Amino acid sequence: MVKVRDIAFVAAPVLLGGYGVVRLLSGHGPGIGWTAGHLLFLAGLVLFVPVLLKLGDRPGAAPVIAAIGLLGLAASAAQVVIDVVVGLLASDRAGMNILYHQVQSVPGLLPGVYVIGPALFYLCLIGLGVVNWRVLGWWSPVLLAVGTGLTLVSLDLIPLAAVCFLFAIGPYGVRRNDRRLTGATQ
């Protein structure tokens, strides 16, 4: 039986890539593209929860790394929810900028939700790739780091970053469901 946590290893990066493609095609203002793209991103982030939990389910530092990663993931999700709400409330990009200024002026919100939190998620994902390299493959932490670096260079590179994430963690979810690889019987 295919489990959500195993599908998540493939679906989470695919949904992030979907956000990146929609973002490239729809512009950076309010509208259906903005909302649809951010909902894809939010769904991808939600599916990273079982990924972090599974990768953090081993002795040593992994549970702590996963817990910190979940806090970062929550901050990333909060940022996406703010983006969706701002996009729904504003009629144009100028209106969005005004709303963003109001939201981001709340003390602690800008560093926690927009800077430190998301960084913790990606750093912990890389850390869990390092801790689990024997299961995921030596290339996994490398691809997670490259994908994260691509998003730092430009948000326009999110689709390429998602491909890196997919090749970094996707095979683990596929292997767990492929009877030929796992030896599971029907």
C-alpha positions as CSV (number, residue, x, y, z in Angstrom):
1,M,0.0,0.0,0.0
2,V,1.3,3.4,-0.9
3,K,1.5,5.7,2.1
4,V,1.3,9.5,2.1
5,R,4.7,9.9,3.7
6,D,6.2,7.9,0.8
7,I,4.4,9.8,-1.9
8,A,5.4,13.0,-0.2
9,F,9.1,12.4,-1.2
10,V,8.0,12.9,-4.8
11,A,4.9,15.1,-4.5
12,A,6.5,17.8,-2.3
13,P,9.2,18.8,-4.8
14,V,6.8,18.4,-7.7
15,L,4.4,20.9,-6.1
16,L,7.2,23.3,-5.4
17,G,8.2,23.1,-9.0
18,G,4.6,23.7,-10.0
19,Y,4.6,26.9,-8.0
20,G,7.8,27.9,-9.7
21,V,6.4,27.3,-13.2
22,V,3.1,29.2,-12.4
23,R,5.2,32.0,-10.9
24,L,7.2,32.3,-14.1
25,L,4.1,32.3,-16.3
26,S,1.7,34.5,-14.3
27,G,3.8,37.4,-13.1
28,H,4.1,38.8,-9.6
29,G,0.8,40.4,-8.9
30,P,-2.6,39.5,-7.6
31,G,-4.8,37.2,-9.6
32,I,-5.5,33.6,-10.3
33,G,-1.9,32.8,-11.1
34,W,-0.6,34.3,-7.9
35,T,-3.2,32.4,-5.8
36,A,-2.9,29.1,-7.6
37,G,0.9,29.2,-7.5
38,H,1.0,29.9,-3.8
39,L,-1.6,27.2,-3.1
40,L,0.7,24.7,-4.9
41,F,3.6,26.0,-2.8
42,L,1.6,25.6,0.4
43,A,0.6,22.0,-0.5
44,G,4.2,21.2,-1.2
45,L,5.3,22.6,2.1
46,V,2.6,20.6,3.9
47,L,3.9,17.4,2.2
48,F,7.4,18.2,3.5
49,V,6.0,17.5,7.0
50,P,6.0,13.7,6.5
51,V,9.4,14.0,4.7
52,L,11.0,15.7,7.7
53,L,9.3,13.3,10.1
54,K,10.5,10.2,8.3
55,L,14.1,11.5,7.8
56,G,14.2,12.6,11.4
57,D,13.1,9.2,12.7
58,R,16.5,7.8,13.6
59,P,18.8,8.0,16.6
60,G,21.2,10.8,17.1
61,A,20.8,14.4,15.9
62,A,18.1,13.6,13.3
63,P,15.0,14.2,15.6
64,V,16.4,17.6,16.7
65,I,17.2,18.6,13.2
66,A,13.7,17.5,12.1
67,A,12.0,19.5,14.9
68,I,13.9,22.7,14.0
69,G,13.1,22.0,10.3
70,L,9.4,21.8,11.2
71,L,9.6,25.2,12.9
72,G,11.1,26.6,9.8
73,L,8.5,24.9,7.7
74,A,5.8,26.5,9.8
75,A,7.3,29.9,9.2
76,S,7.5,29.2,5.5
77,A,3.9,28.1,5.4
78,A,2.9,31.3,7.3
79,Q,4.7,33.4,4.7
80,V,2.8,31.6,1.9
81,V,-0.5,32.1,3.7
82,I,0.3,35.8,4.1
83,D,1.1,36.0,0.4
84,V,-2.2,34.4,-0.5
85,V,-4.2,36.7,1.7
86,V,-2.3,39.8,0.4
87,G,-2.9,38.6,-3.1
88,L,-6.7,38.2,-2.4
89,L,-7.0,41.6,-0.7
90,A,-5.0,43.7,-3.1
91,S,-6.2,44.8,-6.6
92,D,-2.7,45.5,-8.0
93,R,1.0,45.2,-7.1
94,A,1.0,48.7,-5.5
95,G,-1.8,47.6,-3.2
96,M,0.1,44.4,-2.4
97,N,3.2,46.4,-1.5
98,I,1.2,48.6,0.9
99,L,-0.3,45.5,2.6
100,Y,3.2,43.8,2.8
101,H,4.6,46.9,4.5
102,Q,1.8,46.8,7.1
103,V,2.2,43.1,7.7
104,Q,6.0,43.1,7.8
105,S,6.1,46.1,10.2
106,V,4.8,43.8,12.9
107,P,7.8,43.3,15.3
108,G,9.6,40.0,14.8
109,L,7.5,39.0,11.8
110,L,10.0,39.9,9.1
111,P,13.0,38.1,10.5
112,G,11.0,35.1,11.9
113,V,8.6,34.4,9.0
114,Y,10.5,35.8,6.0
115,V,14.2,35.2,6.8
116,I,15.2,33.0,9.7
117,G,12.3,30.5,9.6
118,P,12.5,29.6,5.9
119,A,16.3,29.4,6.2
120,L,16.0,26.9,9.0
121,F,13.7,24.7,7.0
122,Y,16.1,24.5,4.0
123,L,19.2,24.1,6.2
124,C,17.5,21.3,8.2
125,L,16.4,19.6,5.1
126,I,20.1,19.6,3.9
127,G,21.1,18.5,7.4
128,L,18.7,15.5,7.2
129,G,20.1,14.7,3.8
130,V,23.5,14.6,5.3
131,V,22.4,12.4,8.3
132,N,20.5,10.1,5.9
133,W,23.0,10.0,3.1
134,R,23.4,6.2,3.3
135,V,19.7,5.7,2.7
136,L,19.2,8.6,0.3
137,G,22.5,8.5,-1.6
138,W,25.6,10.6,-1.3
139,W,24.2,13.0,-3.9
140,S,21.1,13.9,-1.9
141,P,22.6,16.5,0.5
142,V,24.6,17.9,-2.5
143,L,21.4,18.3,-4.6
144,L,19.5,19.7,-1.6
145,A,22.3,22.3,-1.1
146,V,22.4,23.1,-4.9
147,G,18.6,23.5,-5.0
148,T,18.6,25.7,-2.0
149,G,21.4,27.8,-3.5
150,L,19.5,28.2,-6.7
151,T,16.6,29.8,-4.9
152,L,19.0,32.2,-3.2
153,V,20.3,33.3,-6.6
154,S,16.9,33.9,-8.1
155,L,13.3,32.8,-7.3
156,D,13.0,32.3,-11.1
157,L,15.2,29.2,-10.6
158,I,12.6,27.5,-8.3
159,P,11.6,25.0,-11.0
160,L,15.2,23.9,-11.4
161,A,15.6,23.8,-7.6
162,A,12.5,21.6,-7.4
163,V,14.2,19.2,-9.9
164,C,17.2,19.1,-7.6
165,F,15.0,18.3,-4.6
166,L,13.1,15.7,-6.6
167,F,16.3,13.8,-7.5
168,A,17.6,14.3,-4.0
169,I,14.7,12.7,-2.1
170,G,12.2,11.4,-4.7
171,P,14.0,8.1,-5.2
172,Y,13.6,7.2,-1.5
173,G,9.8,7.5,-1.8
174,V,9.8,5.5,-5.0
175,R,12.0,2.8,-3.7
176,R,9.8,2.3,-0.7
177,N,6.8,1.7,-3.0
178,D,8.4,-0.3,-5.8
179,R,7.8,-4.0,-5.0
180,R,10.6,-5.0,-7.3
181,L,13.0,-3.0,-5.2
182,T,11.7,-3.7,-1.7
183,G,10.9,-7.4,-2.2
184,A,7.4,-6.8,-0.8
185,T,4.7,-9.3,-1.7
186,Q,1.3,-8.5,-2.9
